[in-house]
Amino acid sequence: MRAPFSKGERVRFTKNDYKRDFTNGEQGTITQVLQQGDDIRFTVKLDSGRTVSFYQSDYSDEQGRLQLVQAYACTVYSSQGATIDGDTFVLYTTAMDRVASYVAGSRHKDSCYWFVNGQELDAQSGQADKGQTPDMATRLKTLARCMSINKHKAMASEYIAEQQAEQEATQQITNDNELAA
């Protein structure tokens, strides 16, 4: 069995292990990888400053897959609530809405660099459909529009409450009109 990680690698835990006191999403740096017979012992210095050690066999799923992944990159969802020391680099797609854009662009302590696919923005601008090539101002305007879209999905109960309120308001207007007549 070969160690899938090396000393110095950034890693993220993908499963809670309350017995060893580390949780899903915690990140750290591997300080030691030791082959011990058929098993591998990992030592990880967590970003919180604590150091934890565990065997691959103890922190694997039923199929033997280690519940540890490289943490050089992460999704916007998994970075929510985190603060990154240093710079962040964001790959923007038009699938990101206002909330995802805000979260992605506000995790850093230093600088945030955005990488945007110009062809994707051009398709969103509508100018490509007309055979035109958008200029930088049009791309920025399209980017701002895409980043300001609210794609929040409301629960059905919210729609029902809104519909009931509208019906009550309509009934009240009808009642007021009848009284006035």
Summary of the structure (lengths in Angstrom):
residues: 181
radius of gyration: 25.5
end to end distance: 87.8
largest distance: 92.4
contacts: 413
relative contact order: 0.09
helix: 36%
strand: 25%
